[in-house]
Amino acid sequence: MGRVIVEFSVIPLGTGDVSVSKEVTKAVKEVAASGLKYQLTPSCTIIEGDDLSKVIEVVLKAHEAVFETGSKRVVTRINIDDRRDKKRTMEEKVEEVMKNL
């Protein structure tokens, strides 16, 4: 039982351009191809799954995909919420806070 929610962002460096949408798109395509539930936000991507190793594997593929765009350096930040006593979705977590507002 449990659910893992991983928030990550890829930061392409050495692209020669201030826009990084092309590089980020390549990373998000890897996430979409994984079949895992995900949410794209303006500054990160959130992936939800039952298996931490599977989610981390997807993050690694996204990281590597950015290099395929010609980026010279990629910084990837990862935040892992691994709760094993309860199966909560990312929407449920937000709903819980919203109802308390």
ABEGO torsion letter per residue (X at the ends): XEBBBBBBBBBBBGAGBABAAAAAAAAAAAAAAAGBBBBBBAABBBBBBABAAAAAAAAAAAAAAAAAAGBABBBBBBBBBBBAABBBBAAAAAAAAAAAX
